[in-house]
Amino acid sequence: MLPNSQQARDAAYQLHAYTNARSHQQTGPHIIDRGEGPYVFDTAGKRYLDAMAGLWSAGLGFSEKRLIEAAHRQMQVLPFYHTFASRSNGPSIELAEKLVKMSPVPMSKVFFTNSGSEANDTVLKLITYRSNALGQPQRKKVISRLRSYHGVTIATASLTGLSDIHRSFDLPLPNILHTGSPHFYKEGRAGESEEAFATRRAEELESLIRHEGPDTIAAFFGEPVMGAGGVIVPPPSYWDKIQKVLKKHSILLVADEVICGFGRTGKMFGCETYDIAPDVIVVSKQLTSSYFPLSAIIMNDYMFEPIADESNKVGVLAHGFTGGGHPVGAAVALETLKLIDERGLIANVGRIGAYMQERLRTLSNHPLVGEVRGVGLIAAIELVLDKEKKVAATTPGDVGRIAARLLHERGIILRNVDDTLAMCPPLIVDKDQIDELVDGIAGMLDELRATVVNLGRA
C-alpha cells in the first residue's frame, strides 16, 4: 500500500465487517469505485460481474438512474422526518399501504426499520410485548434453525444458526433455540428420501417444542430459502410439514424474506414459492435495491392486535428508530417496486433464473462439485474433494476461499460460505451475463483442481 493512498487510509482508520482486522491492516481493502448495471469497477478500472448483487441486495444493479432521481426529488421536498409520536410522511404511508396490499397472505400493519438485523431484532421485542399482552409471560422462547441467518445484533445473532456469529461474542442468548436445517444433501441419512427427511425435520421440531413446553414457545423464524448459510433450498414438502407443527401449537411464524423478497426466487415473495403463510414477513435489501437503508416488518392482525392493546394499556409502544419510515428511503422503495413491475423483472427471474439453474447443473459432473442447488436467481455450488464423503479440505473454507479468489481474478464476484460458492446476481441480468458467470466458474473449477492437487489436498 502506498503511503496516504486510499488503501492505506482505510487500513489506518476503518474497522471492517466480516473481515480479519489484523490481515486487513497488512493488505488493505479492494476499493470499488463505480457501478454499471450488474457490473462494478475498482479503482484500477477492472470490471467485475457482481454475482452477489452486492450483498444479496442490489436487485436493479448499480446504476439505476430512476432510483437516484426518486431520492433527489424527495430530498428537495422533505429530506427527513421521523414516525415517533404519531407523526408520519407521505412516502412512508404510501409504502406501508403498498406492502400490506401486495403481501402474499392477508396482512394488517407495517413497522419500518433500517436493516434486516434491526427488523428481526424488533420482531423479537414485539413477540415479548405480545406475549405479555396476552397474559402469557412464560411464552418467550423462539426457535430458528441451524445454518440460518437473521442478523448480527445481540438478539438476531443469537437467532442466527452459524457458529462464527456466536464465537467470542458469548452467544446465543437464553430462550433462543435451534432446530435442524433443511439441507438434505449434507444432513439426509443413507437411503433416506427427501420426503422422509422433511418428515424427520418436522418430527424433530415437534420433539423440541414438547421438550421445552408448547406454552413456552412464542415463534419460529425461517428464511424460505436460507441465504448466508449456503443457499439451502428446502425439500418440496418441508414447509408444509413445518407449518402443520407450528399451527398445532399456536406458534407464530416469522418469514425472514430479507434475501428472498421482491423476486429472488421467481415470485414476488419466497413465501409464494413455498406456500408459506406467515404471521410476520421481514423485508429489506431488494426493497430499495440497497440504494437506501430500509427494512420493514409486515404483520397480520393476529400479531398486531395484542400489541395495540398493550400499547393502550401502558400508554405507549416505546420502540422505534430515528431513520424508521425515512421519507427518502420510502420514496426509493416505491420507485424500486414500480420498476420491478414495469420491467417485468419477476418474469425475467423466471426465465433467466431457469437458464442459470440449467447451466449451473452442467457443472455437476465436475470432480470438485458435490451439489448444485438453487431456485430462481439464487444458487450455490458445494465444493468437495471427496464426492462420496461430501467433504472438502480438513479446514472448512480452505477450498472455497481459493475458488473465490480465482474467480475474483477472472472478474467475477461471488461469496464463499466455507466451501460453498453462493451467488445471486441482480434481477436485471441477461442470458449473456449468465453465460459469462457460468463459463467463468467452469474455467475456475479446472484451475482449482490443479491448484488443490498441487497443495496435496486431492
Secondary structure, 3 states (H helix, E strand, C coil): CCCCCHHHHHHHHCCCCCCCHHHHHHHCCCCEEEEECCEEEECCCCEEEECCHHHHHCCCCCCCHHHHHHHHHHHHHCCCCCCHHHCCCHHHHHHHHHHHHHCCCCCCEEEEECCHHHHHHHHHHHHHHHHHHCCCCCCCEEEEECCCCCCCCHHHHHHCCCHHHHCCCCCCCCCEEEECCCCHHHHCCCCCCHHHHHHHHHHHHHHHHHHHCHHHEEEEEECCCECCCCCECCCCCHHHHHHHHHHHCCCEEEEECCCCCCCCCCCCCHHHHCCCCCCEEEECHHHCCCCCCCEEEEECHHHHHHHHHHHHHHCCCCCCCCCCCCHHHHHHHHHHHHHHHHCCHHHHHHHHHHHHHHHHHCCCCCCCEEEEEEECCEEEEEECCECCCCECCCCCCHHHHHHHHHHHHCCEECEEECCEEEECCCCCCCHHHHHHHHHHHHHHHHHHHHHHHHCCCC
